[in-house]
Amino acid sequence: SYPHINSNIKTFARTATSFSTTSNSNNNIMKAFGIYEAGDHTKITELTNYPKPELDASTSKCLLVKVKGVSLNPVDYKVRKNSDPPGPQGKILGWDAAGTVEQVGADVKGYKVGDEVYYAGDVTKPGSDAEFQLVDERIVGKKPKSVGFAEAAGFPLVSLTAWELLFDSLKVKEGEGSGDAILIVGAAGGGGSMLT
């Protein structure tokens, strides 16, 4: 049993439900899930008055995404445990997400308002465990129509891990290796399940 993970999931499920069932009369404020200080799962809290991200000149290649699904990864636990927030507003946690594009930056080329997208965010930016997130269009993909938002949010980081193992670490070349095999040991985790 992993009590810290189970606690995170229960806390986030409760918070995520409140995102979708309550309205905020102030359009410049959003709800988010995060920490005010690094530590164990008891430090996780709802950041109720977090400023909603806004597009500007410095985010001209970004999308403002209304988050509709997120996943919980080991990296979330590590970030929560080891990084203090940059200021008094707290740090929004979360990595993988799926949602709908609400606004596009001035230099965005591949997406439009209403597109359904998924992505693994940037650990140096506010996380995905929020009502809205700014994300660079260059790390976003269009969500497959065959899966829902919750399922799509589970793909990005594990897919990238599998890709990097095959094509960056093992130097597998696309179109080569027909008839060859790779033995994948310990494939029970996310990355391994994507490889198999």
N, C-alpha and C positions, 0 to 999 in steps of 0.2 A: 504494500500500500504506500502511496505517496501523499501524505496528508497536506503538504504545502501545495501540491498541484490540485488536489481535490478542493481545497479551500479557495484557491484562485478561481477555479471553474465555477464554483457555487457563487462566489462574490461577483464575478463578472456576469454570470447569467442573470443575477438579480439586477445588476446595474444596467445591463444591455436592455432588459425588459423595460426598465424605467425610461430609457431613452425613447423608446417607441410608443410609450403609453402616456407620456406627459408632454405638455407643450410649454414652450418658453416664450413669454410675451416680449422678451428683449431679443431681437434678431442678431445682435452683436455678441451674444453670450451663448455658450453651448455647454452641455454636460460632457464629462470625460471621466476616464477611469485611470488612476495613476497613484503617484506617491509624492509626499512632501519631503521625504528623506529615505535614503537607501536602507534596506533591511529585509526582514523576512515578510511572510504573507500578511502579518498583522499591520504592516505599514500601508497596505493598499486601501485606497479610499476613493470615493466619488469626488471629482473636482467639479463642483456645481457651477461655479462662475468663471469658467475658463473662456477667454476671448475667442470668438469664432475666427478662424484664419481668413485673411483677405488677400486677394491677388493685387500685386503692385508691380512696379518695374523690375524688382529683383526676383519676382516669381513669374515672369512672362512665359516660361516654358512649362508652367504647372497647371494642373487641373485641381479644382475644388471638388472633392468627392463627398457625397453624402454616403457615409459608411452604413452598409446593410448587413455585413457579415465579417467576422474576424476569427482568427484561430489562435490557439495558445501553443507556443513553441518553447523548447528549452532556453532559447536566447532571451525570451521574455523574463524568465526567472533570473537569469544571470544579470540582465540589465537592472531589474528591480533590486537585486541584492547588492550590486556593486557600483551604482552610479547615483550620485546625489543630483537633485534637480538644479538647473541653472539659476533659478530665482524663486521668489516666494509664491509664484503661481502654481508650482509643482511641475512634475514631469508626467506627460501622458505616456502610458505604456502601450505596447502592441507593435507588431511587425506586419503580419499578413492581413490583407483585407480585400473585400469586394464591395462595390457600391455603384452608385449612379453619378455621372458627371453633372454637377450643378452649374459650374462656370468654367470657362477656359481662359488661360492667359493669352496675351496679345500675340505671342509667337508660337502658339500651339498649332500643329499642322495635322495631326492624325486623329483627333477626337473632337466631338461636338457635344453640346448639352444633351443629356438624355442617354448617352452611351453607357452601357453596363460594362464595368471594368473590374480587373483584379490585379493585385501587385504585392510585392514584398517591399515594404517601405525602407526608409533610410534611418539608421539608428542615431544619426546626428540631428534628426528633426523630431518634432512631436509625433508620437505614435498613432496607431490606428484605432486604439480603444476610445473612440470619441464619436460624436455625432457627425463631425466633418473633419476632413484632412486635406491639406495641400500636398500634392505628390507630383514629382517631375514626370512629364509624359513619356520620357525616355525609359522609364522603368515600369511602365504600365502595359497591360495587355487587355484586349477585349475579352470579356467573360464569355466562356462557351455557353451557348443557348441551352445546351442539354443539362446543365446543372444549375442549382439554386445558388444564392449568394453565400449561404453558410458553407456549402460544399466547395465552391470556388475559392473561398478564403483559405481553405486547407491545402491548396496546391502550390502557391508561389515559392516559398522558401525551400520546401522539400524538393520541388522540381529543379530549382536552381542548384541545390546541393548535388542531386543526381547528375545533372548536366555537367557541372564543373568536374565531378569525379571522372566521368567518361571522357569528356572532350578536352579538359584542361590538364588534369592529372595523368590519366592513362593515354592521352593523345590519340584516342580513337578518331579515325578520319571518316567523315560521312561518305557512305557509298562503298567503303572498303570493309573487309573482314567477313564477307559472305561465307557461311559455313563454320566460322570460328565461334568459340564460346567463352564466356566469362563466368567464373564461379563467384557468386556473391554470397559471402558468409555473414550471418547475423543480420539478415534483411528484415527483421521484425519492426524496425523503426520507420519513420517517414521517408527518409532518403532511400533506404533499402527497398521499401515497398514500391517506390517510384521506379527503381531500377529493374524490378522483376516483372 
